[in-house]
Amino acid sequence: MKRTSYITMIMGTIGGILFSLGMCMVLLPEWNTFAQGIVTGSIGLLILIVTIITWRKLEGKPPIRFNKKIFLTVLLGIAGVLLLGFGMSLTMVWSYFIIGIVIGITGIVLLLVLIPLVRGLR
């Protein structure tokens, strides 16, 4: 395993755990840890951003240049994830099965559109 892959894996794991723990702390009212969850989730998100920057620097890749295509790709990814999550919530929490499944599948389709958009078709 390359050193860059190992460092990225460790940093990504730590950032992901802190981010997900922070989100659980915020979203579960039984824990009464809303403020601490925001801090923990923010630290995890910061570590994940630093991980991306560090990985690109260690691999010798140029910094990410933001343009219209990258912005729209990120928006499409966010919309897909939100629709998928909302559809799952409708199905599992509020028992609106049909509409939840339709919205969830729409989110999955949006996420699948990202593959040819980012990688291209050959």
N, CA, C and O atoms as a DFTB+ gen file, in Angstrom:
488 C
 N C O
     1  1       0.858      -1.179       0.000
     2  2       0.000       0.000       0.000
     3  2       0.898       1.234       0.000
     4  3       1.887       1.308       0.729
     5  1       0.529       2.188      -0.828
     6  2       1.296       3.420      -0.876
     7  2       1.059       4.248       0.378
     8  3       0.005       4.161       1.009
     9  1       2.049       5.045       0.724
    10  2       1.958       5.882       1.908
    11  2       0.785       6.855       1.787
    12  3       0.071       7.090       2.762
    13  1       0.583       7.419       0.596
    14  2      -0.505       8.376       0.420
    15  2      -1.871       7.719       0.625
    16  3      -2.778       8.325       1.195
    17  1      -2.008       6.484       0.159
    18  2      -3.277       5.777       0.338
    19  2      -3.530       5.486       1.816
    20  3      -4.663       5.591       2.287
    21  1      -2.484       5.123       2.538
    22  2      -2.624       4.810       3.956
    23  2      -2.995       6.063       4.756
    24  3      -3.890       6.024       5.600
    25  1      -2.309       7.160       4.487
    26  2      -2.604       8.407       5.194
    27  2      -4.033       8.856       4.884
    28  3      -4.763       9.272       5.783
    29  1      -4.423       8.772       3.633
    30  2      -5.773       9.160       3.234
    31  2      -6.818       8.272       3.897
    32  3      -7.860       8.760       4.333
    33  1      -6.549       6.977       3.976
    34  2      -7.488       6.050       4.595
    35  2      -7.677       6.372       6.082
    36  3      -8.805       6.382       6.575
    37  1      -6.590       6.630       6.786
    38  2      -6.680       6.930       8.220
    39  2      -7.426       8.245       8.445
    40  3      -8.336       8.315       9.271
    41  1      -7.034       9.287       7.704
    42  2      -7.692      10.583       7.879
    43  2      -9.171      10.519       7.492
    44  3     -10.013      11.107       8.171
    45  1      -9.495       9.810       6.403
    46  2     -10.878       9.681       5.982
    47  2     -11.717       8.924       6.993
    48  3     -12.875       9.268       7.227
    49  1     -11.136       7.892       7.595
    50  2     -11.857       7.125       8.607
    51  2     -12.145       7.971       9.838
    52  3     -13.263       7.967      10.351
    53  1     -11.143       8.693      10.307
    54  2     -11.335       9.548      11.488
    55  2     -12.359      10.636      11.198
    56  3     -13.255      10.880      12.006
    57  1     -12.229      11.294      10.045
    58  2     -13.175      12.349       9.681
    59  2     -14.589      11.816       9.517
    60  3     -15.549      12.441       9.969
    61  1     -14.721      10.656       8.867
    62  2     -16.041      10.066       8.669
    63  2     -16.708       9.671       9.981
    64  3     -17.908       9.877      10.163
    65  1     -15.927       9.104      10.890
    66  2     -16.489       8.705      12.190
    67  2     -16.936       9.930      12.976
    68  3     -18.024       9.936      13.550
    69  1     -16.097      10.976      13.005
    70  2     -16.476      12.176      13.754
    71  2     -17.697      12.853      13.129
    72  3     -18.591      13.312      13.840
    73  1     -17.729      12.912      11.791
    74  2     -18.874      13.536      11.123
    75  2     -20.156      12.765      11.392
    76  3     -21.178      13.365      11.726
    77  1     -20.118      11.448      11.254
    78  2     -21.336      10.661      11.462
    79  2     -21.763      10.664      12.926
    80  3     -22.959      10.707      13.216
    81  1     -20.816      10.620      13.846
    82  2     -21.163      10.698      15.269
    83  2     -21.797      12.047      15.591
    84  3     -22.769      12.121      16.343
    85  1     -21.239      13.115      15.016
    86  2     -21.818      14.439      15.228
    87  2     -23.235      14.541      14.693
    88  3     -24.100      15.146      15.326
    89  1     -23.476      13.949      13.524
    90  2     -24.828      13.979      12.968
    91  2     -25.800      13.181      13.834
    92  3     -26.949      13.583      14.013
    93  1     -25.340      12.053      14.369
    94  2     -26.198      11.283      15.281
    95  2     -26.507      12.092      16.540
    96  3     -27.636      12.086      17.032
    97  1     -25.497      12.783      17.052
    98  2     -25.700      13.588      18.258
    99  2     -26.716      14.699      18.011
   100  3     -27.509      15.023      18.896
   101  1     -26.697      15.278      16.825
   102  2     -27.620      16.362      16.491
   103  2     -29.032      15.830      16.250
   104  3     -30.009      16.438      16.689
   105  1     -29.142      14.701      15.555
   106  2     -30.448      14.235      15.097
   107  2     -31.194      13.349      16.091
   108  3     -32.377      13.074      15.891
   109  1     -30.535      12.899      17.151
   110  2     -31.230      12.071      18.138
   111  2     -31.514      12.897      19.390
   112  3     -30.621      13.105      20.212
   113  1     -32.746      13.365      19.538
   114  2     -33.061      14.237      20.675
   115  2     -32.928      13.541      22.029
   116  3     -32.793      14.203      23.058
   117  1     -32.965      12.211      22.027
   118  2     -32.839      11.486      23.294
   119  2     -31.459      11.680      23.925
   120  3     -31.303      11.551      25.139
   121  1     -30.468      11.989      23.099
   122  2     -29.105      12.130      23.609
   123  2     -28.864      13.494      24.257
   124  3     -27.941      13.637      25.058
   125  1     -29.679      14.497      23.921
   126  2     -29.521      15.861      24.441
   127  2     -28.105      16.404      24.225
   128  3     -27.503      16.966      25.140
   129  1     -27.584      16.233      23.020
   130  2     -26.225      16.677      22.712
   131  2     -26.188      17.462      21.403
   132  3     -25.299      17.255      20.577
   133  1     -27.147      18.358      21.214
   134  2     -27.240      19.086      19.951
   135  2     -26.000      19.950      19.706
   136  3     -25.383      19.856      18.645
   137  1     -25.633      20.785      20.671
   138  2     -24.492      21.701      20.488
   139  2     -23.185      20.925      20.322
   140  3     -22.369      21.264      19.465
   141  1     -22.984      19.890      21.134
   142  2     -21.777      19.083      21.017
   143  2     -21.735      18.357      19.672
   144  3     -20.661      18.154      19.107
   145  1     -22.902      17.968      19.162
   146  2     -22.976      17.297      17.870
   147  2     -22.578      18.208      16.727
   148  3     -21.928      17.773      15.777
   149  1     -22.964      19.465      16.814
   150  2     -22.567      20.420      15.778
   151  2     -21.055      20.585      15.772
   152  3     -20.435      20.617      14.708
   153  1     -20.464      20.689      16.947
   154  2     -19.003      20.835      17.032
   155  2     -18.308      19.579      16.510
   156  3     -17.371      19.675      15.717
   157  1     -18.753      18.418      16.941
   158  2     -18.132      17.160      16.513
   159  2     -18.279      16.946      15.006
   160  3     -17.321      16.563      14.335
   161  1     -19.474      17.192      14.476
   162  2     -19.694      17.052      13.038
   163  2     -18.868      18.033      12.230
   164  3     -18.358      17.684      11.165
   165  1     -18.729      19.259      12.723
   166  2     -17.924      20.265      12.026
   167  2     -16.449      19.885      12.007
   168  3     -15.770      20.075      10.999
   169  1     -15.957      19.354      13.110
   170  2     -14.563      18.901      13.150
   171  2     -14.355      17.757      12.169
   172  3     -13.350      17.723      11.459
   173  1     -15.298      16.817      12.126
   174  2     -15.202      15.712      11.173
   175  2     -15.219      16.193       9.739
   176  3     -14.449      15.701       8.915
   177  1     -16.089      17.152       9.421
   178  2     -16.150      17.701       8.069
   179  2     -14.850      18.420       7.717
   180  3     -14.359      18.304       6.594
   181  1     -14.298      19.155       8.665
   182  2     -13.024      19.840       8.439
   183  2     -11.904      18.836       8.159
   184  3     -11.083      19.048       7.267
   185  1     -11.876      17.747       8.923
   186  2     -10.856      16.708       8.695
   187  2     -11.028      16.088       7.309
   188  3     -10.036      15.814       6.633
   189  1     -12.269      15.864       6.876
   190  2     -12.507      15.304       5.546
   191  2     -12.045      16.257       4.438
   192  3     -11.507      15.807       3.426
   193  1     -12.248      17.555       4.614
   194  2     -11.787      18.530       3.625
   195  2     -10.267      18.568       3.591
   196  3      -9.666      18.619       2.518
   197  1      -9.642      18.542       4.773
   198  2      -8.173      18.514       4.832
   199  2      -7.640      17.228       4.210
   200  3      -6.568      17.233       3.605
   201  1      -8.377      16.126       4.352
   202  2      -7.973      14.862       3.749
   203  2      -7.905      14.976       2.230
   204  3      -6.948      14.512       1.610
   205  1      -8.915      15.592       1.637
   206  2      -8.916      15.763       0.179
   207  2      -7.733      16.615      -0.264
   208  3      -7.043      16.275      -1.224
   209  1      -7.501      17.720       0.433
   210  2      -6.389      18.608       0.080
   211  2      -5.058      17.893       0.241
   212  3      -4.191      17.997      -0.627
   213  1      -4.884      17.166       1.346
   214  2      -3.647      16.441       1.606
   215  2      -3.406      15.361       0.562
   216  3      -2.288      15.214       0.070
   217  1      -4.447      14.601       0.218
   218  2      -4.300      13.531      -0.771
   219  2      -3.862      14.089      -2.116
   220  3      -2.963      13.545      -2.758
   221  1      -4.496      15.172      -2.539
   222  2      -4.141      15.761      -3.833
   223  2      -2.699      16.260      -3.822
   224  3      -1.984      16.120      -4.814
   225  1      -2.276      16.837      -2.707
   226  2      -0.902      17.342      -2.623
   227  2       0.096      16.182      -2.622
   228  3       1.120      16.252      -3.302
   229  1      -0.188      15.120      -1.870
   230  2       0.727      13.972      -1.816
   231  2       0.799      13.231      -3.148
   232  3       1.839      12.663      -3.480
   233  1      -0.288      13.228      -3.911
   234  2      -0.301      12.564      -5.213
   235  2       0.256      13.443      -6.325
   236  3       0.390      12.995      -7.463
   237  1       0.582      14.689      -6.002
   238  2       1.123      15.601      -6.999
   239  2       0.086      16.119      -7.972
   240  3       0.428      16.523      -9.083
   241  1      -1.163      16.116      -7.578
   242  2      -2.238      16.597      -8.450
   243  2      -2.458      18.088      -8.204
   244  3      -2.227      18.580      -7.100
   245  1      -2.903      18.799      -9.231
   246  2      -3.153      20.233      -9.037
   247  2      -4.377      20.446      -8.150
   248  3      -5.223      19.559      -8.031
   249  1      -4.472      21.612      -7.532
   250  2      -5.660      21.907      -6.718
   251  2      -6.925      21.876      -7.581
   252  3      -6.868      22.059      -8.797
   253  1      -8.035      21.647      -6.945
   254  2      -9.309      21.596      -7.655
   255  2      -9.667      23.004      -8.108
   256  3      -9.690      23.941      -7.310
   257  1      -9.940      23.135      -9.379
   258  2     -10.375      24.414      -9.942
   259  2     -11.900      24.379     -10.057
   260  3     -12.476      23.483     -10.675
   261  1     -12.522      25.359      -9.458
   262  2     -13.981      25.393      -9.475
   263  2     -14.467      26.113     -10.724
   264  3     -14.084      27.250     -10.997
   265  1     -15.312      25.429     -11.469
   266  2     -15.941      26.024     -12.632
   267  2     -17.417      25.625     -12.633
   268  3     -17.908      25.006     -11.690
   269  1     -18.106      25.991     -13.704
   270  2     -19.546      25.749     -13.766
   271  2     -19.870      24.253     -13.741
   272  3     -20.828      23.843     -13.085
   273  1     -19.084      23.433     -14.449
   274  2     -19.349      21.995     -14.508
   275  2     -19.196      21.351     -13.130
   276  3     -20.036      20.543     -12.732
   277  1     -18.146      21.694     -12.406
   278  2     -17.940      21.125     -11.071
   279  2     -19.061      21.562     -10.129
   280  3     -19.570      20.758      -9.347
   281  1     -19.441      22.827     -10.206
   282  2     -20.513      23.333      -9.354
   283  2     -21.822      22.589      -9.617
   284  3     -22.502      22.173      -8.679
   285  1     -22.173      22.422     -10.889
   286  2     -23.412      21.714     -11.226
   287  2     -23.342      20.228     -10.872
   288  3     -24.349      19.631     -10.491
   289  1     -22.166      19.638     -10.996
   290  2     -22.001      18.238     -10.613
   291  2     -22.211      18.056      -9.111
   292  3     -22.866      17.108      -8.679
   293  1     -21.658      18.963      -8.330
   294  2     -21.844      18.899      -6.870
   295  2     -23.317      19.100      -6.517
   296  3     -23.854      18.390      -5.667
   297  1     -23.965      20.057      -7.162
   298  2     -25.397      20.268      -6.902
   299  2     -26.229      19.034      -7.262
   300  3     -27.160      18.676      -6.540
   301  1     -25.889      18.386      -8.384
   302  2     -26.599      17.172      -8.778
   303  2     -26.395      16.056      -7.750
   304  3     -27.335      15.331      -7.422
   305  1     -25.180      15.921      -7.248
   306  2     -24.904      14.915      -6.227
   307  2     -25.667      15.190      -4.940
   308  3     -26.223      14.275      -4.333
   309  1     -25.691      16.445      -4.527
   310  2     -26.425      16.812      -3.310
   311  2     -27.919      16.546      -3.489
   312  3     -28.570      16.009      -2.593
   313  1     -28.457      16.922      -4.646
   314  2     -29.886      16.685      -4.901
   315  2     -30.199      15.190      -4.894
   316  3     -31.220      14.776      -4.346
   317  1     -29.323      14.371      -5.503
   318  2     -29.547      12.929      -5.525
   319  2     -29.538      12.318      -4.132
   320  3     -30.391      11.494      -3.801
   321  1     -28.567      12.727      -3.318
   322  2     -28.469      12.192      -1.954
   323  2     -29.664      12.630      -1.118
   324  3     -30.216      11.831      -0.362
   325  1     -30.071      13.895      -1.246
   326  2     -31.223      14.370      -0.483
   327  2     -32.515      13.668      -0.896
   328  3     -33.329      13.312      -0.044
   329  1     -32.703      13.470      -2.195
   330  2     -33.907      12.762      -2.641
   331  2     -33.907      11.306      -2.177
   332  3     -34.940      10.785      -1.757
   333  1     -32.756      10.658      -2.253
   334  2     -32.667       9.270      -1.780
   335  2     -32.977       9.191      -0.288
   336  3     -33.747       8.333       0.142
   337  1     -32.386      10.073       0.492
   338  2     -32.638      10.079       1.934
   339  2     -34.071      10.425       2.279
   340  3     -34.656       9.831       3.185
   341  1     -34.642      11.385       1.561
   342  2     -36.030      11.764       1.811
   343  2     -36.975      10.620       1.469
   344  3     -37.933      10.357       2.197
   345  1     -36.702       9.940       0.358
   346  2     -37.522       8.786      -0.007
   347  2     -37.431       7.678       1.030
   348  3     -38.435       7.048       1.364
   349  1     -36.228       7.441       1.538
   350  2     -36.065       6.425       2.589
   351  2     -36.815       6.826       3.848
   352  3     -37.442       5.984       4.491
   353  1     -36.759       8.107       4.207
   354  2     -37.467       8.579       5.397
   355  2     -38.975       8.430       5.224
   356  3     -39.668       7.993       6.143
   357  1     -39.483       8.789       4.052
   358  2     -40.922       8.625       3.810
   359  2     -41.343       7.170       3.954
   360  3     -42.402       6.870       4.505
   361  1     -40.503       6.271       3.455
   362  2     -40.854       4.859       3.489
   363  2     -40.732       4.275       4.895
   364  3     -41.623       3.556       5.348
   365  1     -39.649       4.576       5.577
   366  2     -39.358       3.899       6.841
   367  2     -39.944       4.593       8.063
   368  3     -40.300       3.921       9.032
   369  1     -40.054       5.912       8.045
   370  2     -40.507       6.634       9.235
   371  2     -41.996       6.956       9.157
   372  3     -42.738       6.724      10.111
   373  1     -42.430       7.493       8.011
   374  2     -43.806       7.959       7.926
   375  2     -44.730       7.000       7.198
   376  3     -45.919       7.292       7.066
   377  1     -44.239       5.887       6.728
   378  2     -45.032       4.827       6.092
   379  2     -45.777       5.261       4.834
   380  3     -46.875       4.771       4.571
   381  1     -45.202       6.166       4.058
   382  2     -45.709       6.506       2.737
   383  2     -44.897       5.702       1.729
   384  3     -43.974       6.225       1.106
   385  1     -45.246       4.431       1.573
   386  2     -44.386       3.507       0.842
   387  2     -44.237       3.847      -0.636
   388  3     -43.115       3.949      -1.131
   389  1     -45.321       4.021      -1.332
   390  2     -45.251       4.206      -2.785
   391  2     -44.511       5.493      -3.138
   392  3     -43.567       5.469      -3.928
   393  1     -44.931       6.611      -2.557
   394  2     -44.291       7.888      -2.874
   395  2     -42.835       7.899      -2.402
   396  3     -41.976       8.486      -3.059
   397  1     -42.558       7.259      -1.277
   398  2     -41.189       7.173      -0.788
   399  2     -40.292       6.374      -1.712
   400  3     -39.144       6.748      -1.950
   401  1     -40.817       5.273      -2.234
   402  2     -40.032       4.459      -3.164
   403  2     -39.783       5.216      -4.460
   404  3     -38.681       5.155      -5.005
   405  1     -40.781       5.926      -4.961
   406  2     -40.622       6.691      -6.204
   407  2     -39.576       7.799      -6.010
   408  3     -38.710       7.988      -6.864
   409  1     -39.653       8.519      -4.906
   410  2     -38.679       9.588      -4.648
   411  2     -37.286       9.006      -4.441
   412  3     -36.304       9.567      -4.927
   413  1     -37.189       7.892      -3.730
   414  2     -35.888       7.248      -3.517
   415  2     -35.261       6.767      -4.814
   416  3     -34.057       6.928      -5.016
   417  1     -36.052       6.184      -5.688
   418  2     -35.538       5.727      -6.984
   419  2     -35.107       6.922      -7.837
   420  3     -34.120       6.838      -8.567
   421  1     -35.837       8.025      -7.748
   422  2     -35.423       9.242      -8.456
   423  2     -34.055       9.703      -7.968
   424  3     -33.215      10.101      -8.775
   425  1     -33.822       9.656      -6.660
   426  2     -32.512      10.014      -6.120
   427  2     -31.418       9.081      -6.604
   428  3     -30.309       9.521      -6.904
   429  1     -31.725       7.791      -6.680
   430  2     -30.742       6.812      -7.178
   431  2     -30.400       7.100      -8.638
   432  3     -29.237       7.030      -9.033
   433  1     -31.414       7.425      -9.434
   434  2     -31.171       7.735     -10.851
   435  2     -30.290       8.977     -10.982
   436  3     -29.382       9.004     -11.813
   437  1     -30.545       9.997     -10.178
   438  2     -29.694      11.190     -10.213
   439  2     -28.245      10.847      -9.852
   440  3     -27.312      11.371     -10.461
   441  1     -28.063       9.982      -8.880
   442  2     -26.710       9.580      -8.499
   443  2     -26.051       8.750      -9.593
   444  3     -24.842       8.855      -9.803
   445  1     -26.825       7.931     -10.290
   446  2     -26.271       7.145     -11.395
   447  2     -25.869       8.030     -12.577
   448  3     -24.943       7.696     -13.316
   449  1     -26.557       9.147     -12.753
   450  2     -26.214      10.084     -13.823
   451  2     -24.828      10.697     -13.575
   452  3     -24.151      11.113     -14.515
   453  1     -24.422      10.747     -12.322
   454  2     -23.101      11.315     -12.000
   455  2     -21.958      10.521     -12.596
   456  3     -20.914      11.092     -12.910
   457  1     -22.127       9.212     -12.761
   458  2     -21.027       8.368     -13.250
   459  2     -20.596       8.778     -14.652
   460  3     -19.417       9.071     -14.849
   461  1     -21.494       8.812     -15.636
   462  2     -21.024       9.249     -16.961
   463  2     -20.684      10.736     -17.000
   464  3     -19.867      11.163     -17.816
   465  1     -21.302      11.527     -16.128
   466  2     -21.002      12.952     -16.110
   467  2     -19.568      13.213     -15.645
   468  3     -18.870      14.062     -16.199
   469  1     -19.147      12.484     -14.637
   470  2     -17.805      12.698     -14.079
   471  2     -16.752      11.904     -14.839
   472  3     -15.712      12.454     -15.203
   473  1     -17.000      10.628     -15.083
   474  2     -16.006       9.757     -15.706
   475  2     -16.067       9.759     -17.230
   476  3     -15.068       9.496     -17.899
   477  1     -17.244      10.057     -17.770
   478  2     -17.414      10.024     -19.216
   479  2     -17.726       8.619     -19.702
   480  3     -17.524       7.641     -18.983
   481  1     -18.216       8.529     -20.919
   482  2     -18.519       7.241     -21.525
   483  2     -17.439       6.918     -22.546
   484  3     -16.960       7.807     -23.250
   485  1     -17.056       5.658     -22.630
   486  2     -16.004       5.245     -23.575
   487  2     -16.539       4.234     -24.537
   488  3     -15.809       3.765     -25.409
